Amino acid sequence: MRRFGEKLRTLRRSQGITLQALARDLGYSDHTFLSRIERGEKKPSTELIIAIAQKFNVKTDQLLIDELDV
């Protein structure tokens, strides 16, 4: 799961979504927490992993298993 933040950033940028817009879509009032996840400073909750997988239409395994790409 070390690559989760990297994968999140890749998915977000590939769809042209800003960090602020993604935070808003996921119910956060601020993008700081997601920014820290992308930088690998924080770990996402199970609920957030599921929400991100649904938002970007990927499987949770693709986000969590470092050897798999998104």
Contacts in CASP RR format, 6 or more apart in sequence:
PFRMAT RR
TARGET T0000
AUTHOR 0000-0000-0000
METHOD contacts of the structure
MODEL  1
MRRFGEKLRTLRRSQGITLQALARDLGYSDHTFLSRIERGEKKPSTELII
AIAQKFNVKTDQLLIDELDV
1 43 0 8 1.000
1 64 0 8 1.000
1 65 0 8 1.000
1 66 0 8 1.000
2 66 0 8 1.000
3 66 0 8 1.000
4 37 0 8 1.000
4 40 0 8 1.000
4 43 0 8 1.000
4 44 0 8 1.000
4 49 0 8 1.000
4 63 0 8 1.000
4 64 0 8 1.000
5 37 0 8 1.000
5 38 0 8 1.000
5 39 0 8 1.000
5 40 0 8 1.000
6 38 0 8 1.000
7 62 0 8 1.000
7 63 0 8 1.000
7 69 0 8 1.000
7 70 0 8 1.000
8 34 0 8 1.000
8 37 0 8 1.000
8 38 0 8 1.000
8 52 0 8 1.000
8 63 0 8 1.000
9 38 0 8 1.000
10 70 0 8 1.000
11 52 0 8 1.000
11 56 0 8 1.000
11 58 0 8 1.000
11 70 0 8 1.000
12 18 0 8 1.000
12 19 0 8 1.000
12 22 0 8 1.000
12 38 0 8 1.000
12 56 0 8 1.000
15 56 0 8 1.000
17 25 0 8 1.000
19 31 0 8 1.000
19 34 0 8 1.000
19 35 0 8 1.000
19 38 0 8 1.000
20 31 0 8 1.000
22 31 0 8 1.000
22 34 0 8 1.000
22 55 0 8 1.000
23 29 0 8 1.000
23 30 0 8 1.000
23 31 0 8 1.000
23 33 0 8 1.000
23 34 0 8 1.000
25 55 0 8 1.000
26 34 0 8 1.000
26 48 0 8 1.000
26 51 0 8 1.000
26 52 0 8 1.000
26 55 0 8 1.000
28 34 0 8 1.000
33 42 0 8 1.000
36 42 0 8 1.000
37 43 0 8 1.000
37 44 0 8 1.000
37 48 0 8 1.000
44 52 0 8 1.000
49 60 0 8 1.000
49 63 0 8 1.000
49 64 0 8 1.000
50 60 0 8 1.000
52 63 0 8 1.000
53 59 0 8 1.000
53 60 0 8 1.000
53 62 0 8 1.000
53 63 0 8 1.000
56 70 0 8 1.000
58 70 0 8 1.000
61 68 0 8 1.000
62 68 0 8 1.000
62 69 0 8 1.000
62 70 0 8 1.000
63 70 0 8 1.000
END
